[in-house]
Amino acid sequence: METGNRMAGKVAIVTGGASGIGAETARVFAAQGATVVLCDINAELGESIANEINENGGAATFRSLEVTDEAQWIALVADTEKAFGKIDVLTNIAGISGRDPRQNVQTTLTAGGLLEDQSLENWNQVMAINATGTFLGTKHVIAAMRRAGGGSIVNISSICGIIGSFSNAAYHASKGAVRIFSKSAAIQYASDKIRVNSVHPGFVDTPMTEPGHANPEVAQQRLDATPLGRFGVPHDIAMGCLFLASDESAWVTGTELIIDGGMTAN
Ligand SMILES: NC(=O)c1ccc[n+]([C@@H]2O[C@H](COP(=O)([O-])OP(=O)(O)OC[C@H]3O[C@@H](n4cnc5c(N)ncnc54)[C@H](O)[C@@H]3O)[C@@H](O)[C@H]2O)c1
C-alpha cells in the first residue's frame, strides 16, 4: 500500500469497514495519515482489519455500529470526539444488496426479482441500512464537523442510484436516495465548510457481488457492458473516496463521482 500525507491529521469514521470497499477505504485513509475509526456490525472481521492497519503502521480502532440505530451513532460521535478531539471525515459505506443471504451463486442474470414479488420487509430493510443509515450518520456528525471548522462526508451510492435495471428496485431506490440526499446536505451545510458528495461504483469484486460473479454467464454479461474490460477492485473506489475526503477536493461539494469502468457512459 502506497503511503503518504494526503489525510495527515484527519480523524475519519468509515462505516462498512469490515469488508470490501469499506475495508480498503480504511486502509487507504490510514496509509495516507488519517486516524481511522472503523465501524461495522461484523465485529470479528472489523477487528481484524483494524489490527492489520495498526500492524502496518497506521492508526485504526474498531467500533461496533449498527447504522440504523440512532443511539449508537450519537454515542459513536461523542466517543470519537472525546478520544481524538474532532471528526473531519465520515464515509458512509455500509450497505446491503437485499438479496437472499442464502444465495451463494446467482442463478439468474439479474439479482433479485420484480418489485411485485418484493416483500415490504425486504424493501424496508434495504432502505433502512442504505438510505436511513446514511441520513443518521450525516445528521449526527454535522455538529462535530462544525466544531472542527468543517469536514467531508462521502456517501457510497452506486451506478444503481443513477440508472435503473430489470431487478432489485429497492436497492436502486435506496441508492437514488443517497445520491439526492447528498446534494441536499451539501447545500445545507456548505456555509459550515462541510462538503457532502456521493460515489457511484460499478461492479466491484467484493463479497457483495460474489454470488453474481460466481455465475460465469452473469460475470461475462457484466464484463461485456464494462468498456474498461474488468471488474473494479475495492482500491479503485477507495481512491475516489480519498480524493473526496482530502483537502484536494476543497471546492467539490454536491457532486457525484462515478467509478464504473465506463459502464454508464454507454
Ligand atoms: N461491490 C459493488 O459492486 C458495489 C457497487 C456499487 C455500490 N456498492 C456499495 O458499496 C458499499 C460497500 O459494499 P461492498 O461491495 O464492499 O460490500 P461488502 O458486503 O463487502 O461490505 C459491506 C459491509 O457493510 C456492513 N454492513 C451491512 N449492514 C450493516 C449495518 N446495518 N450496520 C453496519 N454495517 C453494516 C457489512 O457487515 C459489510 O462489512 C455498499 O454500500 C454497496 O451498496 C458496491
The ligand as a MOL file (V3000), in Angstrom:
LIG
                    3D

  0  0  0     0  0            999 V3000
M  V30 BEGIN CTAB
M  V30 COUNTS 44 48 0 0 0
M  V30 BEGIN ATOM
M  V30 1 N -19.4640 -4.2060 -4.7940 0
M  V30 2 C -20.0840 -3.4910 -5.7200 0
M  V30 3 O -20.0820 -3.8260 -6.9230 0
M  V30 4 C -20.8030 -2.2280 -5.3470 0
M  V30 5 C -21.2960 -1.4180 -6.3940 0
M  V30 6 C -21.9510 -0.2460 -6.0800 0
M  V30 7 C -22.1070 0.1390 -4.7590 0
M  V30 8 N -21.6330 -0.6720 -3.7690 0 CHG=1
M  V30 9 C -21.8320 -0.2130 -2.3880 0
M  V30 10 O -20.5970 -0.1660 -1.7200 0
M  V30 11 C -20.7990 -0.3600 -0.3190 0
M  V30 12 C -19.8490 -1.4430 0.1750 0
M  V30 13 O -20.1920 -2.6620 -0.4570 0
M  V30 14 P -19.1700 -3.8660 -0.6520 0
M  V30 15 O -19.2930 -4.2910 -2.0490 0
M  V30 16 O -17.8520 -3.5270 -0.0770 0 CHG=-1
M  V30 17 O -19.9270 -4.9780 0.2060 0
M  V30 18 P -19.4930 -5.8770 1.4370 0
M  V30 19 O -20.6340 -6.7760 1.6590 0
M  V30 20 O -18.1450 -6.4430 1.2090 0
M  V30 21 O -19.3800 -4.8320 2.6460 0
M  V30 22 C -20.4890 -4.2400 3.2490 0
M  V30 23 C -20.1990 -4.0430 4.7300 0
M  V30 24 O -21.2960 -3.3460 5.3160 0
M  V30 25 C -21.5500 -3.9420 6.5800 0
M  V30 26 N -22.9320 -3.7250 6.9820 0
M  V30 27 C -24.0490 -4.2470 6.3990 0
M  V30 28 N -25.1310 -3.8660 7.0670 0
M  V30 29 C -24.7060 -3.0750 8.0950 0
M  V30 30 C -25.3760 -2.3800 9.1430 0
M  V30 31 N -26.7090 -2.4540 9.2810 0
M  V30 32 N -24.6350 -1.6560 10.0110 0
M  V30 33 C -23.2830 -1.6090 9.8860 0
M  V30 34 N -22.6050 -2.2620 8.9350 0
M  V30 35 C -23.3090 -2.9830 8.0440 0
M  V30 36 C -21.2510 -5.4230 6.3560 0
M  V30 37 O -21.0560 -6.1150 7.5860 0
M  V30 38 C -20.0270 -5.3640 5.4790 0
M  V30 39 O -18.8450 -5.3450 6.2420 0
M  V30 40 C -22.2920 -0.6980 -0.1610 0
M  V30 41 O -22.9880 0.4570 0.2370 0
M  V30 42 C -22.6990 -1.1200 -1.5650 0
M  V30 43 O -24.0750 -0.9470 -1.7920 0
M  V30 44 C -20.9870 -1.8220 -4.0290 0
M  V30 END ATOM
M  V30 BEGIN BOND
M  V30 1 1 1 2
M  V30 2 2 2 3
M  V30 3 1 2 4
M  V30 4 1 4 5
M  V30 5 2 4 44
M  V30 6 2 5 6
M  V30 7 1 6 7
M  V30 8 2 7 8
M  V30 9 1 8 9
M  V30 10 1 8 44
M  V30 11 1 9 10
M  V30 12 1 9 42
M  V30 13 1 10 11
M  V30 14 1 11 12
M  V30 15 1 11 40
M  V30 16 1 12 13
M  V30 17 1 13 14
M  V30 18 2 14 15
M  V30 19 1 14 16
M  V30 20 1 14 17
M  V30 21 1 17 18
M  V30 22 2 18 19
M  V30 23 1 18 20
M  V30 24 1 18 21
M  V30 25 1 21 22
M  V30 26 1 22 23
M  V30 27 1 23 24
M  V30 28 1 23 38
M  V30 29 1 24 25
M  V30 30 1 25 26
M  V30 31 1 25 36
M  V30 32 1 26 27
M  V30 33 1 26 35
M  V30 34 2 27 28
M  V30 35 1 28 29
M  V30 36 1 29 30
M  V30 37 2 29 35
M  V30 38 1 30 31
M  V30 39 2 30 32
M  V30 40 1 32 33
M  V30 41 2 33 34
M  V30 42 1 34 35
M  V30 43 1 36 37
M  V30 44 1 36 38
M  V30 45 1 38 39
M  V30 46 1 40 41
M  V30 47 1 40 42
M  V30 48 1 42 43
M  V30 END BOND
M  V30 END CTAB
M  END
